[in-house]
Amino acid sequence: MNYLPLFALETWILLITFTCLFVMYGKRTFGIFEKLGISGPKPTMYFGSICKYNNVYYLDDQECAQKYGKIWGTYELRKPMLVVMDPDLLKTILVKECFTHFTNRRNFCLNGDLYDAVNIAEDDDWRRIRNVLSPLFTTSRIKQIFSLMKRQSSKLTSSLEPKAENEEIISIKDFFGAYNMNVATGVLFGMEMEPSLPIKHASKLFKFPIPLFMIQGCFPILLPLLQLMGFSLFPRDSFAFVKKIVEKIRAERDGGSHQEFDFLQHMISTQKNDGLTDHEIVSQLTVLLTGGYETSTLALTLSIYSLATNPGSMNRLQEEIDATFPDGAPVTYEALMQMEYVDCVINECLRLYPPAARLERTAKETVEISGITIPKNMTVTVPIFALHRDPEHWPEPEEFKPDRFSKQNKGRINPYTYLPFGIGPRKCLGMRLALVIVKLALVETLQKYSFSVCKETEIPFKMDPNTFVGPINPIKLRVVRR
């Protein structure tokens, strides 16, 4: 009996040819690391070695590090990626050879309206945009906007007051998220607005649509067509939302002199000297609004969580706060910057939970570093989460120990093993500002309130498998007045 469909010979030839080509294309990029003498997880056709050992990609990095050491090769779908945790190699890639061979971050191509954002722009365009933005993050600028942060931190502590009076269980991110967004809109636009709508846009900007991500990774040959058809990994309505705000503010300010400092006004002023274009201004503000919100909110949320689960550390920090600002004295910028233990707490939290689990660079040309050949266009990935939990550099890496960053111990830390904001010319521009925002909220909150775990607190919490390092479910703690 014939069980095969009765197709014509030509049809069978086409089917067999298509199947062979499909299989060959799905495996074509595999094998490059074997040729380079680099070990790594075995890839599967089209899916590569993505999340081979754990569904949470940064936990998968940690398991790969345990199996393969400081350097291994992996495949994100069909894309080969060299993963590097060796501090000496990282120094060369991220700093020494940054401007020659590793200037650019990975480019997904489907960037939509954000093609000229500072975190995506390449080479001379990136340098020009960075030079315009850098003056916004100096110490003097941060001092200028500290009073704005203080207004919002006061609102934060006031919003916690009724909850603390009743010793309620709260979702931590709800409160610190609103604070961070209020600071962001004030700093960027010089205005206050209801935070719920910008938070909605910020929360979804870096969550790529899975089908489109799979298509671009499995079939990069289709990228020019997808670009032509207007597909983007980033939601266009987030860019449109910021653009509408910018247009409204510019219309209100046209013809008048705007005295209050904000980032938008600085960017507008650069246009007189061949600075940013109108489109570039909106792109930078979109990335700063959304990226700044997510990273600072996670840092604050997880700092409070870490302190609540380690009450001895919380008590010690509150003692430092009381000694620096006795009798509930107002927090000042100068005194805040002199506090030591709060720095230790935040640094240790960022070690355990770096908001960005990875950073990436793309090789412009084939280059050999320390005997390892990195081919042209190869993406070099730094698994920050795994690097921060490497027991060779961090004894008892899973434990929350702020004293790792004390004055006595900080000098022993290799700077290329602690990268919550990256390092080198392409490190996070807003690092200093973000730390001040987090530090102020943490100090003013713990000056008045304490947090403790409750039956709703998930310990340990389940990790979010998506973009940023954090919990998949809301962190809930009990808040009480001190």
Secondary structure, DSSP 4 states (H G I P E B T S, - for coil): ---S----HHHHHHHHHHHHHHHHHHHTTTTHHHHHT---PPPBTTTBTTTSS-SSHHHHHHHHHHHHTTEEEEEETTEEEEEE--HHHHHIIIIITTTTT--BPP--S--GGGGGSTTT--HHHHHHHHHHHGGGGSHHHHHHTHHHHHHHHHHHHHHHHHHHHTT-EEEHHHHHHHHHHHHHHHHHHS----THHHHHHHHHTT---HHHHHHHHH-GGGHHHHHHTT--SS-HHHHHHHHHHHHHHHHHHTTS---S--HHHHHHHHGGGT---HHHHHHHHHHHHHHHHHHHHHHHHHHHHHHHT-HHHHHHHHHHHHHHSGGGPPP-HHHHHH-SHHHHHHHHHHHHS-SBS-EEEE-SS-EEETTEEE-TTPEEEE-HHHHHT-TTTSSSTTS--GGGGSHHHHTTS-GGG--TT--STTS-TTHHHHHHHHHHHHHHHHHHEEEE--TT--SSPPBP-SSBSSBSS--EEEEEE-
